[in-house]
Amino acid sequence: MLIKDLMQESNVKFGTSGARGLVSNMTDKVCYTYTVAFINYLEQEGLIKRSDSVAVAGDLRPSTPRIMRAVLKAIADKGYIPLNCGFIPSPAVAYYGIRHSIASIMVTGSHIPDDRNGIKFNKPQGEILKEDEIKISSQSVELDAGLFNAEGMLKDHFSIPSIYKAAEIEYKKRYLDFFENQPLSGLRIGVYQHSAVGRDILLDIVCSLGATVIPLGYSNSFVAVDTEAIRPEDVELAKRWVQEYKLDAIFSTDGDSDRPLLADEKGVWIRGDVGGILCAYFLNADFISLPVSCNTAVEMTGWFKKVKRTKIGSPYVISQMQELAQENVQGIVVGYEANGGFLLETEVKHGLNILSPLPTRDALIYLLGITLLSKEQNKTLSQLVEELPKRYTYSGRLQNFPQTESTKILNYFSETLSKDDLKERINSCFAQLTGNVFQVDNTDGVRMIFESGDVIHLRPSGNAPEFRCYTESDSLTRAVQLNSSIFDWIRSFNFKQV
C-alpha cells in the first residue's frame, strides 16, 4: 500500500505537525501503516539500527491509548524495541529521543477537539521536516492481511509494555538542573491543569523551583485549549483566579503541553508572540527564527542580531533555525511561534549550568523564562509587556471551514495577479477599514501590510478544517475590531466569483 493512497483513502494527512485526522478515520490499520512507513524511511536513511528502541508517548484524549497500542505493535513487528513512555508532553518524548539518538513518536491531536487525533514523528535529531514528510508519503508498505478486521482494528491482543519513566524524569531534570536555588520563591503561581498531559509535571517543577503553587481547573474530560484562540471562559477564569488567589501568574499549556499559556498578575493571557520576545531576551538569544504571522515588535526592540521569518509551522521554523546556526556558529539561536511554542537550536549557558538544545516546541522554558525575567527586573509581567514596542496582535478562526472555500479566498488574492491588480483588489475589499495596502506577502497564505500600519493575514489551518485570521495594529482594541471585521467580510464573500 502506498502511503499517498492511504492518505487519500483515510483522509488522515500530514498537517503542520504530523499526521492528523478524525478519530473515526484513524483506525488501527491506518496508524500501524503510518508507523511502519516512518520506520521504513528511517531504515532507508540509515537513521535506525536493529538494536534500537523507539520511544512512544501520548496525550490524554480518549482515543490516544488505542492509537498508541497500534503504534507500539508496529514498532515491535518491525523488529525494534517499543518504549512506552506513557502520557507525557510532546517535548518530553522528543527530548528523550534526541538525548539518546533514537526515534520517537507522540500520539496527540495537540489543541484540536478530541474527535480528532494525530501522530507526530521525530527522527533521532528531532522533528521530521517537510522534506521528510514527502519521503514518508512515498513509502510503500506491505501488511499482513490477517492483522486487522473489516473495520481496520487489530484482531490480536497486543500487550502494551510497562511505562518507561526515564523520559519524564530526564525532561524534569533539564529544568531543575538549569534553574538553581529555587528562583521562583516568593511568587504565587496558579497552574491551570485542565486536561493537559503535562499538568502534573508542570505542577511538580514549579513547586520544586520554590513557588507557592495553586492547582486550578483540573478536568477528567478533554478540553481543547488553543493558545492562539483562547476560549472566552478561560479569559474570565484567569481574571477571577488572580483576584481570588492573589496570583503573580498563571501557567498552563495546550493538550500535549508543547504550547504555553501565561497570564499576568491581572489575569490577562499574554500573546505567544509577545511572550516569545521576552523569553528570547531572557535567554540572551542572538538569532531568532519565527513565522511570518508573529508580532513585529520583535524587530522594533533592536535586541537581536537577526530576525528571520518563514512559513507557519514548527518544521519551517526548525529548518530556518538550522540555517541560522550554520551561518552563525557563535550565537544563541532560538525560534518561537505565535502559539507560544518556544524552540532552542543551540545550548544556553548560565554560570556553570547548561540548558541543552530542544529544537521542538516547548512550553516550560517560555513559562519559566518570562516569569524569571520579571523577577530579575523586579517588574510584574504586565509591566514587562507594557515596555515592549506598542504593537498588538489578535487571531481568530472559523471552525468547520471547508478547504475548498479556503483555497478560493487565497486564490482571490493570488500572487499570480500583477502587483498593481493585486493591490487594487485588496484596496477594494479592505481600504475602508485600513487605508491602502503597502505590501503583500504570500509566504504563507496572504499577509497584507497597510500604509496605516495595520496588518491582515489570512490562511487556512494546517491541522484542522479551520480558516484563521491574524491582525496587528497599534492598539489591542483596534486589532480585535479589525479581526472581527475581516471575519464579517469572509462570511459575506461570494465564493462563486472565484
C-alpha positions as CSV (number, residue, x, y, z in Angstrom):
1,M,0.0,0.0,0.0
2,L,1.3,3.4,-0.9
3,I,1.1,6.0,1.9
4,K,0.0,8.6,-0.7
5,D,-3.0,6.3,-1.4
6,L,-3.7,5.7,2.3
7,M,-3.7,9.5,2.9
8,Q,-6.4,9.9,0.2
9,E,-8.5,6.9,1.3
10,S,-8.4,7.6,5.0
11,N,-8.3,11.4,4.9
12,V,-5.5,11.2,7.5
13,K,-2.9,13.5,6.1
14,F,0.2,15.4,7.1
15,G,-0.6,18.8,8.5
16,T,1.5,21.4,10.3
17,S,2.7,18.9,12.9
18,G,2.4,15.3,11.9
19,A,-0.4,13.2,10.5
20,R,-3.9,14.1,11.7
21,G,-7.5,13.3,11.1
22,L,-10.8,12.3,12.6
23,V,-10.6,9.6,15.2
24,S,-13.1,7.6,13.2
25,N,-10.6,7.6,10.3
26,M,-7.6,6.9,12.4
27,T,-8.2,3.1,12.6
28,D,-5.5,0.8,14.0
29,K,-4.7,-0.1,10.4
30,V,-4.1,3.5,9.4
31,C,-1.9,4.3,12.4
32,Y,0.0,1.0,12.2
33,T,0.7,1.6,8.5
34,Y,1.9,5.2,9.1
35,T,4.3,3.9,11.8
36,V,5.7,1.2,9.5
37,A,6.2,3.8,6.8
38,F,8.1,6.1,9.2
39,I,10.4,3.2,10.3
40,N,10.9,2.2,6.6
41,Y,12.0,5.7,5.9
42,L,14.4,5.7,8.9
43,E,15.9,2.5,7.6
44,Q,16.4,3.9,4.2
45,E,18.1,7.0,5.6
46,G,20.3,4.9,7.9
47,L,18.8,6.6,11.0
48,I,17.9,3.4,12.8
49,K,19.5,0.0,13.5
50,R,18.1,-3.3,14.6
51,S,19.0,-3.0,18.3
52,D,17.4,0.4,18.6
53,S,14.4,1.4,20.7
54,V,11.6,3.8,19.6
55,A,10.1,5.9,22.3
56,V,6.3,6.4,22.2
57,A,4.1,8.7,24.3
58,G,0.6,10.2,24.1
59,D,-1.8,12.9,25.4
60,L,-4.9,12.5,27.5
61,R,-7.7,12.4,24.8
62,P,-9.8,9.2,24.9
63,S,-8.6,7.8,21.6
64,T,-4.9,8.0,22.4
65,P,-4.3,4.7,24.3
66,R,-5.8,2.7,21.3
67,I,-3.6,4.5,18.8
68,M,-0.5,4.1,21.0
69,R,-1.2,0.4,21.1
70,A,-1.2,0.2,17.2
71,V,2.0,2.3,17.1
72,L,3.8,0.2,19.7
73,K,2.8,-3.0,17.9
74,A,4.0,-1.7,14.6
75,I,7.4,-0.9,16.1
76,A,7.6,-4.4,17.7
77,D,6.5,-6.1,14.4
78,K,9.3,-4.3,12.6
79,G,11.8,-5.8,14.9
80,Y,12.6,-2.8,17.1
81,I,12.1,-2.2,20.9
82,P,9.0,-0.2,21.7
83,L,9.4,2.1,24.7
84,N,6.1,3.1,26.2
85,C,6.9,6.4,27.8
86,G,3.3,6.8,29.0
87,F,1.3,10.1,29.0
88,I,3.9,12.9,28.9
89,P,4.4,16.1,26.9
90,S,5.4,16.1,23.3
91,P,8.7,17.9,24.1
92,A,9.5,15.3,26.8
93,V,9.4,12.3,24.5
94,A,11.2,14.3,21.7
95,Y,13.9,15.3,24.2
96,Y,14.5,11.8,25.3
97,G,14.8,10.7,21.7
98,I,17.3,13.4,20.9
99,R,19.4,12.7,24.0
100,H,19.6,9.0,23.3
101,S,19.8,9.3,19.5
102,I,16.6,7.2,18.9
103,A,13.4,7.9,17.0
104,S,10.3,8.9,19.0
105,I,6.6,9.2,18.3
106,M,3.9,11.3,20.0
107,V,0.2,10.4,19.7
108,T,-1.5,13.7,20.0
109,G,-4.1,16.0,18.4
110,S,-2.5,18.9,20.3
111,H,-5.1,21.7,20.7
112,I,-7.8,20.4,18.4
113,P,-11.1,18.8,19.6
114,D,-11.0,15.2,20.8
115,D,-13.0,13.9,17.9
116,R,-9.6,14.2,16.1
117,N,-6.1,12.9,16.9
118,G,-2.7,12.7,15.3
119,I,0.7,11.1,15.2
120,K,3.8,13.2,15.5
121,F,7.1,11.6,14.2
122,N,10.6,12.6,15.4
123,K,13.9,11.4,14.0
124,P,16.8,10.9,16.4
125,Q,17.8,14.5,15.6
126,G,14.3,15.9,16.3
127,E,11.0,16.6,14.4
128,I,10.5,15.4,10.9
129,L,10.6,18.3,8.4
130,K,8.6,18.9,5.3
131,E,11.2,17.0,3.1
132,D,10.9,14.0,5.4
133,E,7.1,14.1,5.1
134,I,7.4,13.9,1.3
135,K,9.7,10.8,1.6
136,I,7.4,9.1,4.2
137,S,4.4,9.8,2.0
138,S,6.3,8.0,-0.9
139,Q,6.7,4.8,1.1
140,S,5.1,1.5,0.1
141,V,4.0,-0.7,3.0
142,E,3.1,-4.4,2.8
143,L,0.7,-5.5,5.5
144,D,-0.3,-8.9,6.8
145,A,-3.9,-9.2,5.7
146,G,-4.8,-11.2,8.9
147,L,-3.7,-8.4,11.3
148,F,-6.9,-6.3,11.1
149,N,-10.7,-6.9,11.0
150,A,-13.1,-5.4,8.5
151,E,-13.2,-2.2,10.5
152,G,-9.4,-1.8,10.4
153,M,-8.9,-2.7,14.0
154,L,-6.2,-5.1,15.3
155,K,-7.5,-8.6,15.8
156,D,-5.0,-9.9,18.3
157,H,-4.3,-8.7,21.8
158,F,-1.0,-6.9,21.9
159,S,0.3,-6.4,25.4
160,I,1.5,-2.8,25.8
161,P,4.9,-2.6,27.5
162,S,5.0,-1.2,31.1
163,I,5.5,2.5,31.3
164,Y,9.1,3.6,31.0
165,K,9.6,6.6,33.3
166,A,13.1,7.7,32.1
167,A,11.7,10.2,29.5
168,E,9.6,12.0,32.1
169,I,12.5,12.1,34.6
170,E,15.0,13.5,32.2
171,Y,12.6,16.1,31.0
172,K,12.1,17.4,34.5
173,K,15.8,17.2,35.2
174,R,16.5,19.5,32.2
175,Y,14.9,22.4,34.0
176,L,15.7,21.6,37.6
177,D,19.4,21.4,36.8
178,F,19.4,24.6,34.9
179,F,17.4,26.8,37.3
180,E,19.0,26.5,40.8
181,N,18.3,27.7,44.3
182,Q,14.5,27.9,44.0
183,P,14.4,31.0,41.8
184,L,10.6,31.2,41.9
185,S,10.5,31.5,45.7
186,G,8.2,34.3,46.8
187,L,5.9,34.0,43.9
188,R,2.3,32.7,43.9
189,I,1.6,30.8,40.7
190,G,-1.6,29.2,39.6
191,V,-1.3,26.1,37.4
192,Y,-4.3,25.7,35.2
193,Q,-4.3,22.0,34.7
194,H,-7.5,21.2,32.7
195,S,-6.6,18.1,30.6
196,A,-3.1,19.0,29.6
197,V,-0.8,15.9,29.6
198,G,2.0,17.8,31.3
199,R,-0.2,19.2,34.1
200,D,1.4,17.1,36.9
201,I,4.9,17.7,35.6
202,L,4.3,21.4,35.4
203,L,3.0,21.4,38.9
204,D,6.0,19.5,40.2
205,I,8.6,21.7,38.5
206,V,7.1,25.0,39.6
207,C,6.8,23.7,43.1
208,S,10.4,22.4,43.1
209,L,11.6,25.8,41.9
210,G,10.2,27.4,45.1
211,A,6.9,29.0,44.1
212,T,3.7,28.7,46.1
213,V,1.5,26.7,43.7
214,I,-2.2,26.7,43.5
215,P,-3.7,23.9,41.2
216,L,-6.6,25.1,39.2
217,G,-9.2,23.8,36.8
218,Y,-8.4,20.0,36.7
219,S,-10.6,18.2,34.3
220,N,-11.2,14.5,33.8
221,S,-12.6,15.1,30.3
222,F,-10.6,16.5,27.4
223,V,-10.6,20.3,27.0
224,A,-9.5,21.7,23.6
225,V,-7.3,24.6,24.7
226,D,-6.0,26.6,21.7
227,T,-3.3,29.0,22.8
228,E,-3.9,31.2,19.7
229,A,-7.7,31.3,20.1
230,I,-8.3,31.4,23.8
231,R,-11.8,30.5,24.9
232,P,-13.9,33.3,26.4
233,E,-14.4,31.1,29.5
234,D,-10.7,30.9,30.0
235,V,-10.4,34.7,29.8
236,E,-12.9,35.0,32.6
237,L,-11.4,32.2,34.7
238,A,-7.9,33.9,34.6
239,K,-9.3,37.2,35.8
240,R,-11.2,35.6,38.6
241,W,-8.4,33.3,39.7
242,V,-5.7,36.0,40.1
243,Q,-8.1,38.0,42.3
244,E,-9.3,35.1,44.3
245,Y,-5.8,33.6,45.0
246,K,-3.7,36.8,44.7
247,L,-1.6,35.3,42.0
248,D,1.6,36.7,40.3
249,A,1.0,34.5,37.3
250,I,-1.0,31.6,35.9
251,F,0.8,28.8,34.0
252,S,-0.9,26.5,31.5
253,T,-0.4,24.6,28.3
254,D,-2.4,23.1,25.4
255,G,-3.3,19.4,25.3
256,D,0.1,17.9,24.6
257,S,1.9,20.6,26.6
258,D,4.2,22.0,23.9
259,R,2.4,25.3,23.7
260,P,2.2,27.6,26.7
261,L,-0.4,29.8,28.2
262,L,0.8,32.5,30.6
263,A,-1.4,35.0,32.4
264,D,-0.1,38.1,34.2
265,E,-1.0,39.3,37.6
266,K,-4.1,41.0,36.2
267,G,-5.4,37.8,34.7
268,V,-4.6,38.8,31.1
269,W,-3.3,36.0,28.9
270,I,0.0,37.1,27.2
271,R,0.1,36.6,23.5
272,G,2.5,33.8,22.5
273,D,4.4,36.0,20.0
274,V,4.8,38.7,22.6
275,G,6.0,36.3,25.3
276,G,8.4,34.8,22.8
277,I,10.2,38.2,22.6
278,L,10.6,38.2,26.3
279,C,11.7,34.6,26.6
280,A,14.3,35.1,23.8
281,Y,15.6,38.2,25.7
282,F,15.9,36.2,28.9
283,L,18.0,33.6,27.2
284,N,20.2,36.2,25.6
285,A,19.3,35.0,22.1
286,D,21.2,36.4,19.2
287,F,19.3,35.0,16.3
288,I,15.5,34.3,16.0
289,S,13.5,32.2,13.5
290,L,9.8,32.8,13.6
291,P,6.7,32.5,11.4
292,V,5.6,35.4,9.2
293,S,2.5,35.9,11.3
294,C,4.3,36.9,14.5
295,N,4.2,40.3,16.1
296,T,6.6,42.8,14.5
297,A,7.6,44.3,17.9
298,V,10.5,41.7,17.9
299,E,12.3,43.7,15.2
300,M,11.4,47.0,16.8
301,T,13.1,46.2,20.1
302,G,16.6,46.1,18.5
303,W,17.6,43.4,21.0
304,F,18.6,40.7,18.5
305,K,21.2,40.5,15.8
306,K,19.0,38.9,13.2
307,V,15.3,38.0,13.0
308,K,14.2,35.8,10.1
309,R,10.6,35.0,9.1
310,T,9.3,31.8,7.4
311,K,6.1,29.9,6.9
312,I,3.8,29.0,9.8
313,G,4.6,25.6,11.4
314,S,7.4,24.2,13.5
315,P,9.1,22.3,10.6
316,Y,9.7,25.6,8.8
317,V,10.9,27.4,11.9
318,I,13.3,24.5,12.7
319,S,14.7,24.4,9.1
320,Q,15.4,28.1,9.4
321,M,16.9,27.8,12.9
322,Q,19.3,25.2,11.4
323,E,20.3,27.6,8.7
324,L,20.9,30.4,11.2
325,A,23.0,28.1,13.4
326,Q,25.2,27.1,10.4
327,E,25.7,30.7,9.4
328,N,26.4,32.0,13.0
329,V,28.4,29.4,14.9
330,Q,29.0,31.6,18.0
331,G,25.5,32.8,18.6
332,I,22.4,31.5,20.5
333,V,19.7,30.5,18.0
334,V,16.1,30.2,19.1
335,G,12.7,30.1,17.5
336,Y,9.1,30.7,18.6
337,E,5.6,30.7,17.2
338,A,2.5,32.8,17.6
339,N,1.1,29.9,19.7
340,G,3.9,30.4,22.2
341,G,5.8,27.2,21.5
342,F,9.5,28.0,22.0
343,L,12.3,26.2,20.3
344,L,16.0,26.1,21.2
345,E,18.5,25.2,18.5
346,T,21.7,25.8,20.5
347,E,22.7,25.4,24.1
348,V,22.4,28.2,26.6
349,K,24.8,28.7,29.5
350,H,24.0,30.2,32.8
351,G,27.0,30.1,35.1
352,L,28.1,26.5,35.2
353,N,24.7,25.3,34.1
354,I,23.8,24.4,30.5
355,L,20.3,24.2,29.0
356,S,20.7,21.7,26.2
357,P,19.1,22.2,22.8
358,L,15.5,21.2,22.3
359,P,14.6,22.0,18.6
360,T,10.9,21.3,19.0
361,R,8.0,23.4,20.5
362,D,8.3,23.6,24.3
363,A,6.1,25.3,26.9
364,L,8.2,25.1,30.0
365,I,11.1,27.3,29.0
366,Y,8.7,30.0,27.9
367,L,6.7,30.0,31.2
368,L,9.8,29.9,33.4
369,G,11.9,32.2,31.4
370,I,9.4,35.1,31.2
371,T,8.5,34.8,34.9
372,L,12.1,34.7,36.0
373,L,12.8,37.8,33.8
374,S,10.1,39.6,35.6
375,K,11.6,38.6,39.0
376,E,15.1,39.6,37.9
377,Q,14.0,43.0,36.8
378,N,11.7,43.4,39.8
379,K,8.7,44.1,37.5
380,T,5.3,42.5,37.1
381,L,4.6,40.5,34.0
382,S,2.2,43.2,32.8
383,Q,5.0,45.8,33.2
384,L,7.4,43.7,31.0
385,V,4.8,43.5,28.3
386,E,3.9,47.2,28.6
387,E,7.5,48.2,28.0
388,L,7.7,46.5,24.6
389,P,7.0,48.5,21.4
390,K,3.3,49.2,21.0
391,R,2.3,46.5,18.5
392,Y,-0.7,44.3,19.3
393,T,-1.8,41.1,17.6
394,Y,-5.0,39.2,17.6
395,S,-6.1,36.0,16.0
396,G,-9.4,34.3,15.4
397,R,-10.7,31.3,13.4
398,L,-13.7,30.0,11.6
399,Q,-14.2,26.3,12.5
400,N,-15.5,23.6,10.2
401,F,-14.5,25.8,7.2
402,P,-14.2,23.8,4.0
403,Q,-10.8,23.5,2.4
404,T,-12.3,24.4,-1.0
405,E,-13.5,27.7,0.4
406,S,-10.1,28.4,2.0
407,T,-8.5,27.9,-1.4
408,K,-10.9,30.2,-3.1
409,I,-10.1,33.0,-0.7
410,L,-6.4,32.6,-1.2
411,N,-6.9,32.4,-5.0
412,Y,-8.8,35.6,-4.9
413,F,-5.6,37.3,-3.6
414,S,-3.3,35.2,-5.7
415,E,0.3,36.4,-6.4
416,T,-0.3,35.4,-10.0
417,L,-2.1,38.7,-10.4
418,S,0.0,41.7,-11.4
419,K,1.3,43.7,-8.5
420,D,-1.0,46.6,-9.3
421,D,-4.1,44.4,-9.9
422,L,-3.5,42.7,-6.6
423,K,-3.2,45.9,-4.6
424,E,-6.3,47.3,-6.3
425,R,-8.3,44.1,-5.4
426,I,-7.1,44.3,-1.8
427,N,-7.9,48.0,-1.5
428,S,-11.4,47.4,-2.9
429,C,-12.0,44.9,-0.1
430,F,-10.3,46.5,2.9
431,A,-9.3,50.1,2.2
432,Q,-12.4,51.4,4.0
433,L,-11.1,49.6,7.1
434,T,-7.4,50.1,6.9
435,G,-6.5,52.6,4.2
436,N,-4.4,51.5,1.1
437,V,-2.2,48.4,1.1
438,F,1.5,48.9,1.2
439,Q,3.0,45.4,0.9
440,V,1.7,41.9,0.2
441,D,3.5,38.7,1.4
442,N,2.4,35.3,0.1
443,T,4.9,33.3,2.1
444,D,2.0,31.5,3.9
445,G,-1.5,32.4,2.9
446,V,-1.7,36.2,2.2
447,R,-0.3,38.8,4.6
448,M,-1.3,42.4,3.8
449,I,0.5,45.3,5.4
450,F,-1.2,48.7,5.0
451,E,0.0,52.2,5.0
452,S,-1.8,52.8,8.3
453,G,0.4,50.1,9.9
454,D,-2.4,47.7,10.2
455,V,-1.7,44.1,9.2
456,I,-4.2,41.4,8.0
457,H,-3.0,37.8,7.5
458,L,-5.4,35.2,6.1
459,R,-4.6,31.5,5.9
460,P,-6.2,28.1,6.4
461,S,-5.1,25.9,9.4
462,G,-2.6,23.2,8.6
463,N,-4.1,20.9,11.3
464,A,-7.9,21.2,11.0
465,P,-10.7,22.4,8.7
466,E,-10.4,26.0,10.0
467,F,-9.7,29.3,8.5
468,R,-7.5,31.7,10.5
469,C,-7.1,35.5,10.5
470,Y,-4.3,37.3,12.2
471,T,-4.4,41.0,12.7
472,E,-1.9,43.5,14.0
473,S,-2.3,47.2,14.9
474,D,-1.1,49.9,17.3
475,S,-3.8,49.0,19.9
476,L,-5.4,45.8,21.1
477,T,-8.9,47.2,20.7
478,R,-8.1,48.0,17.1
479,A,-6.6,44.6,16.4
480,V,-9.6,42.8,17.8
481,Q,-12.1,45.0,15.9
482,L,-10.2,44.6,12.7
483,N,-10.2,40.8,13.2
484,S,-13.9,40.8,13.7
485,S,-14.5,42.9,10.6
486,I,-12.4,40.6,8.5
487,F,-14.5,37.6,9.5
488,D,-17.6,39.5,8.7
489,W,-16.1,40.0,5.2
490,I,-15.2,36.3,4.9
491,R,-18.8,35.3,5.8
492,S,-20.1,37.6,3.1
493,F,-17.6,36.5,0.5
494,N,-19.1,35.4,-2.8
495,F,-17.4,32.1,-3.4
496,K,-19.0,31.7,-6.8
497,Q,-16.9,34.6,-8.1
498,V,-13.6,32.6,-7.8
